[in-house]
Amino acid sequence: MPGTQTVTADGVIGVSGVAVRVFSAHVVSGAQAANVKLYNGTSATGDYTELIGTANEGKEVVFGEHGTYFPAGCYADLTNATSVSVDYEQVSTI
Protein backbone atom coordinates (compact mmCIF):
# COMPACT_ATOMS: atom_id res chain seq x y z
CA MET A 1 0.00 0.00 0.00
CA PRO A 2 1.57 3.34 -1.05
CA GLY A 3 1.71 6.27 1.31
CA THR A 4 3.64 9.19 2.70
CA GLN A 5 4.98 9.34 6.22
CA THR A 6 6.60 12.31 7.91
CA VAL A 7 8.89 11.68 10.87
CA THR A 8 10.38 14.31 13.16
CA ALA A 9 12.52 11.89 15.18
CA ASP A 10 14.23 8.55 14.57
CA GLY A 11 11.76 5.83 13.70
CA VAL A 12 10.37 3.14 11.42
CA ILE A 13 8.81 3.97 8.05
CA GLY A 14 5.61 1.99 7.50
CA VAL A 15 5.14 -1.31 9.34
CA SER A 16 8.19 -2.40 11.33
CA GLY A 17 10.15 -5.26 9.76
CA VAL A 18 8.06 -5.43 6.56
CA ALA A 19 9.74 -4.79 3.20
CA VAL A 20 9.47 -1.20 1.92
CA ARG A 21 10.18 0.45 -1.43
CA VAL A 22 11.04 4.16 -0.98
CA PHE A 23 10.42 6.38 -4.01
CA SER A 24 11.39 9.79 -2.64
CA ALA A 25 12.25 11.69 0.52
CA HIS A 26 12.01 15.37 1.38
CA VAL A 27 14.50 16.40 4.07
CA VAL A 28 13.92 19.63 6.03
CA SER A 29 17.03 21.02 7.73
CA GLY A 30 17.21 23.30 10.74
CA ALA A 31 20.03 25.74 11.48
CA GLN A 32 22.60 23.07 10.63
CA ALA A 33 22.87 20.80 7.59
CA ALA A 34 20.70 17.71 8.02
CA ASN A 35 21.90 14.14 7.74
CA VAL A 36 19.25 11.45 7.33
CA LYS A 37 20.12 7.77 7.07
CA LEU A 38 17.52 5.29 5.83
CA TYR A 39 18.52 1.88 7.20
CA ASN A 40 17.49 -1.53 5.94
CA GLY A 41 15.88 -2.94 9.07
CA THR A 42 14.22 -1.82 12.29
CA SER A 43 17.08 0.10 13.94
CA ALA A 44 20.08 2.29 13.13
CA THR A 45 22.41 -0.60 12.29
CA GLY A 46 23.57 -2.23 9.07
CA ASP A 47 23.26 -1.00 5.48
CA TYR A 48 21.85 2.47 4.83
CA THR A 49 21.21 5.16 2.23
CA GLU A 50 22.42 8.61 3.30
CA LEU A 51 20.63 11.87 2.50
CA ILE A 52 22.43 15.15 3.26
CA GLY A 53 20.62 18.49 3.37
CA THR A 54 21.71 22.14 3.46
CA ALA A 55 21.22 24.35 6.53
CA ASN A 56 17.83 26.13 6.62
CA GLU A 57 16.66 24.52 3.38
CA GLY A 58 14.73 21.52 2.15
CA LYS A 59 16.09 18.86 -0.15
CA GLU A 60 14.10 16.46 -2.32
CA VAL A 61 15.69 13.11 -3.18
CA VAL A 62 14.00 10.99 -5.84
CA PHE A 63 14.96 7.33 -6.20
CA GLY A 64 13.41 6.79 -9.63
CA GLU A 65 10.51 4.77 -10.97
CA HIS A 66 11.38 1.60 -9.04
CA GLY A 67 12.57 3.31 -5.86
CA THR A 68 15.06 1.93 -3.36
CA TYR A 69 14.21 -1.42 -1.79
CA PHE A 70 14.57 -2.12 1.94
CA PRO A 71 13.80 -5.85 2.28
CA ALA A 72 13.92 -5.86 6.11
CA GLY A 73 11.90 -2.65 6.55
CA CYS A 74 13.07 0.96 6.71
CA TYR A 75 14.33 2.89 9.74
CA ALA A 76 15.00 6.64 9.51
CA ASP A 77 17.83 8.09 11.62
CA LEU A 78 17.67 11.92 11.70
CA THR A 79 20.55 14.21 12.69
CA ASN A 80 19.98 18.00 12.56
CA ALA A 81 16.82 17.40 10.53
CA THR A 82 13.53 19.05 11.41
CA SER A 83 11.70 16.31 9.53
CA VAL A 84 11.79 13.90 6.62
CA SER A 85 8.75 13.01 4.51
CA VAL A 86 9.05 9.65 2.75
CA ASP A 87 6.94 8.45 -0.17
CA TYR A 88 6.93 4.67 0.05
CA GLU A 89 5.10 1.46 -0.66
CA GLN A 90 4.92 -1.38 1.83
CA VAL A 91 5.82 -4.50 -0.17
CA SER A 92 3.76 -7.61 0.36
CA THR A 93 5.56 -10.94 0.30
CA ILE A 94 2.37 -12.82 -0.56
N, C-alpha and C positions, 0 to 999 in steps of 0.2 A: 504494500500500500504506500503510495507516494505521499510526501508531506514536507513541511518545513518546521524546523524546531530552532528556537533561539535559546541559547544558554548564556548565562551571565557569570557562571562559575564552572569549575571542572565538573564533568558529568557525562553520562551515557547519551548517545544519540539514538532515538528509537527505543526498541525493546532490548534490554540488556542480554548480550550473548547471542543474539540472532543476527545473521548476515545482513549487511547493509551496503547499498550502492549509493555513494555520495556524488551528486552531479555538480553542485556548486556550494560555495561558502562565502559569506560576506562578513569580514572582520571589521569591527569598530574599535579603534585605538583610543586610549586616553591621552594623557600628557606625555607618555612615553610610547615608543614603537611597540606594537603588540607582537606577540609570538604565540601562535596557536598550533598545537600538535594534535593531529587526529590519529589516534592509535588503533591498531587492529586488536580488539579485545575489550575487556571490561574495566581496565585500569591503565594507569600511565606507565606501562612496561611493554617492551617488545618493539615491533616495527611500527613506524609512524610516517605520516606525511606532514611536513612543516609548512605553515603559512605565516609569512612575516608582513606586518603592516607598517605604516608610517605614522608618527606621532600626530594626534589630533585629526586623523583622516580615516576614511573607510577604504577597504580594499576588497574587491570582488575577485574570487578565484573560480574559474569554470573548468571542470574536469572533462568536458567533451560529451558527446552523445551517449557514450556508454558509462561515463562516470568512473570513479575509483571504487574498487571492491574491497570491502572489509569482511572477510568470511567469518570472523569470530565476533562480530559486532564492532561498534565504533565508540570510542571514548575520547572526548574533547578535553584537552589540558590547556587552560588559558593562562597566559602571563602578560600582564599589562594590557589586557584586552577588556574593554567595557562589555562587549558581547560578541558572539558569533552566531549567525543565522545559517543553518545548513539545509539545503534542499536535498532530500534523500528518498530512497525507496527501500523499505524493509523487504528482504529477499526471502521468499518461501523456499523451503527445501523439499516441499511435497511434489 
